[in-house]
Amino acid sequence: MSIIEKKVWPEFFGLILSGKKSFELRLADFECNPGDVLMLREYDPGTKKYTGRSIEKTVVYVMETKGQRFWDEKDVKKHGFQVIGFE
């Protein structure tokens, strides 16, 4: 198990804190596995400072998209991706 510390903007931090947002979309430039803990630290991009609030969430599932061929590249460029959370 690893503890992975990441910044999260206030609008998203509030949604995570309230339970409305139960996922993260991140660049896959670090290793993350089920059982790891995400320490999400609220960061204000306007002031470029941390607010002092943080929350820890246990990772239950990780899906990487690199190398996946679910959709045609031109469709991805046209529409992009959306991440859908559910409970």
C-alpha positions as protocol buffer text, in pm:
chain_id: "A"
residue {
  index: 1
  type: MET
  ca { x: 0 y: 0 z: 0 }
}
residue {
  index: 2
  type: SER
  ca { x: 122 y: 347 z: -91 }
}
residue {
  index: 3
  type: ILE
  ca { x: 2 y: 692 z: 10 }
}
residue {
  index: 4
  type: ILE
  ca { x: -22 y: 911 z: -300 }
}
residue {
  index: 5
  type: GLU
  ca { x: -51 y: 1284 z: -239 }
}
residue {
  index: 6
  type: LYS
  ca { x: -222 y: 1498 z: -507 }
}
residue {
  index: 7
  type: LYS
  ca { x: -358 y: 1849 z: -542 }
}
residue {
  index: 8
  type: VAL
  ca { x: -730 y: 1898 z: -599 }
}
residue {
  index: 9
  type: TRP
  ca { x: -904 y: 2227 z: -679 }
}
residue {
  index: 10
  type: PRO
  ca { x: -1166 y: 2358 z: -431 }
}
residue {
  index: 11
  type: GLU
  ca { x: -1468 y: 2295 z: -656 }
}
residue {
  index: 12
  type: PHE
  ca { x: -1374 y: 1926 z: -688 }
}
residue {
  index: 13
  type: PHE
  ca { x: -1260 y: 1892 z: -327 }
}
residue {
  index: 14
  type: GLY
  ca { x: -1605 y: 2001 z: -209 }
}
residue {
  index: 15
  type: LEU
  ca { x: -1775 y: 1745 z: -432 }
}
residue {
  index: 16
  type: ILE
  ca { x: -1547 y: 1468 z: -305 }
}
residue {
  index: 17
  type: LEU
  ca { x: -1602 y: 1575 z: 54 }
}
residue {
  index: 18
  type: SER
  ca { x: -1981 y: 1571 z: 8 }
}
residue {
  index: 19
  type: GLY
  ca { x: -1970 y: 1225 z: -155 }
}
residue {
  index: 20
  type: LYS
  ca { x: -2109 y: 1347 z: -488 }
}
residue {
  index: 21
  type: LYS
  ca { x: -1779 y: 1285 z: -670 }
}
residue {
  index: 22
  type: SER
  ca { x: -1644 y: 932 z: -628 }
}
residue {
  index: 23
  type: PHE
  ca { x: -1373 y: 924 z: -893 }
}
residue {
  index: 24
  type: GLU
  ca { x: -1060 y: 1105 z: -1009 }
}
residue {
  index: 25
  type: LEU
  ca { x: -940 y: 1163 z: -1363 }
}
residue {
  index: 26
  type: ARG
  ca { x: -562 y: 1196 z: -1361 }
}
residue {
  index: 27
  type: LEU
  ca { x: -274 y: 1184 z: -1602 }
}
residue {
  index: 28
  type: ALA
  ca { x: -127 y: 834 z: -1567 }
}
residue {
  index: 29
  type: ASP
  ca { x: 222 y: 965 z: -1485 }
}
residue {
  index: 30
  type: PHE
  ca { x: 240 y: 782 z: -1151 }
}
residue {
  index: 31
  type: GLU
  ca { x: 170 y: 430 z: -1027 }
}
residue {
  index: 32
  type: CYS
  ca { x: -161 y: 378 z: -851 }
}
residue {
  index: 33
  type: ASN
  ca { x: -310 y: 45 z: -745 }
}
residue {
  index: 34
  type: PRO
  ca { x: -615 y: -80 z: -557 }
}
residue {
  index: 35
  type: GLY
  ca { x: -545 y: -56 z: -185 }
}
residue {
  index: 36
  type: ASP
  ca { x: -336 y: 259 z: -220 }
}
residue {
  index: 37
  type: VAL
  ca { x: -456 y: 573 z: -43 }
}
residue {
  index: 38
  type: LEU
  ca { x: -507 y: 900 z: -228 }
}
residue {
  index: 39
  type: MET
  ca { x: -437 y: 1195 z: -2 }
}
residue {
  index: 40
  type: LEU
  ca { x: -617 y: 1476 z: -181 }
}
residue {
  index: 41
  type: ARG
  ca { x: -503 y: 1819 z: -65 }
}
residue {
  index: 42
  type: GLU
  ca { x: -722 y: 2116 z: -152 }
}
residue {
  index: 43
  type: TYR
  ca { x: -525 y: 2363 z: -364 }
}
residue {
  index: 44
  type: ASP
  ca { x: -642 y: 2706 z: -479 }
}
residue {
  index: 45
  type: PRO
  ca { x: -507 y: 2771 z: -831 }
}
residue {
  index: 46
  type: GLY
  ca { x: -585 y: 3143 z: -794 }
}
residue {
  index: 47
  type: THR
  ca { x: -362 y: 3195 z: -492 }
}
residue {
  index: 48
  type: LYS
  ca { x: -134 y: 2902 z: -578 }
}
residue {
  index: 49
  type: LYS
  ca { x: -156 y: 2785 z: -217 }
}
residue {
  index: 50
  type: TYR
  ca { x: -292 y: 2489 z: -29 }
}
residue {
  index: 51
  type: THR
  ca { x: -598 y: 2566 z: 183 }
}
residue {
  index: 52
  type: GLY
  ca { x: -503 y: 2328 z: 466 }
}
residue {
  index: 53
  type: ARG
  ca { x: -789 y: 2086 z: 401 }
}
residue {
  index: 54
  type: SER
  ca { x: -725 y: 1729 z: 290 }
}
residue {
  index: 55
  type: ILE
  ca { x: -913 y: 1404 z: 256 }
}
residue {
  index: 56
  type: GLU
  ca { x: -793 y: 1046 z: 223 }
}
residue {
  index: 57
  type: LYS
  ca { x: -964 y: 798 z: -10 }
}
residue {
  index: 58
  type: THR
  ca { x: -879 y: 432 z: -62 }
}
residue {
  index: 59
  type: VAL
  ca { x: -831 y: 331 z: -425 }
}
residue {
  index: 60
  type: VAL
  ca { x: -1067 y: 50 z: -526 }
}
residue {
  index: 61
  type: TYR
  ca { x: -1020 y: 43 z: -905 }
}
residue {
  index: 62
  type: VAL
  ca { x: -778 y: 189 z: -1161 }
}
residue {
  index: 63
  type: MET
  ca { x: -837 y: 188 z: -1537 }
}
residue {
  index: 64
  type: GLU
  ca { x: -562 y: 315 z: -1761 }
}
residue {
  index: 65
  type: THR
  ca { x: -653 y: 426 z: -2113 }
}
residue {
  index: 66
  type: LYS
  ca { x: -315 y: 417 z: -2285 }
}
residue {
  index: 67
  type: GLY
  ca { x: -314 y: 149 z: -2550 }
}
residue {
  index: 68
  type: GLN
  ca { x: -690 y: 96 z: -2534 }
}
residue {
  index: 69
  type: ARG
  ca { x: -863 y: 82 z: -2872 }
}
residue {
  index: 70
  type: PHE
  ca { x: -1226 y: 121 z: -2772 }
}
residue {
  index: 71
  type: TRP
  ca { x: -1290 y: 414 z: -3004 }
}
residue {
  index: 72
  type: ASP
  ca { x: -1157 y: 551 z: -3328 }
}
residue {
  index: 73
  type: GLU
  ca { x: -896 y: 827 z: -3281 }
}
residue {
  index: 74
  type: LYS
  ca { x: -1094 y: 1079 z: -3489 }
}
residue {
  index: 75
  type: ASP
  ca { x: -1399 y: 1023 z: -3266 }
}
residue {
  index: 76
  type: VAL
  ca { x: -1187 y: 1078 z: -2954 }
}
residue {
  index: 77
  type: LYS
  ca { x: -1048 y: 1402 z: -3102 }
}
residue {
  index: 78
  type: LYS
  ca { x: -1401 y: 1517 z: -3189 }
}
residue {
  index: 79
  type: HIS
  ca { x: -1578 y: 1421 z: -2865 }
}
residue {
  index: 80
  type: GLY
  ca { x: -1309 y: 1365 z: -2601 }
}
residue {
  index: 81
  type: PHE
  ca { x: -1371 y: 1141 z: -2301 }
}
residue {
  index: 82
  type: GLN
  ca { x: -1613 y: 1160 z: -2014 }
}
residue {
  index: 83
  type: VAL
  ca { x: -1576 y: 980 z: -1686 }
}
residue {
  index: 84
  type: ILE
  ca { x: -1899 y: 849 z: -1538 }
}
residue {
  index: 85
  type: GLY
  ca { x: -1920 y: 783 z: -1166 }
}
residue {
  index: 86
  type: PHE
  ca { x: -2187 y: 562 z: -1021 }
}
residue {
  index: 87
  type: GLU
  ca { x: -2293 y: 403 z: -694 }
}
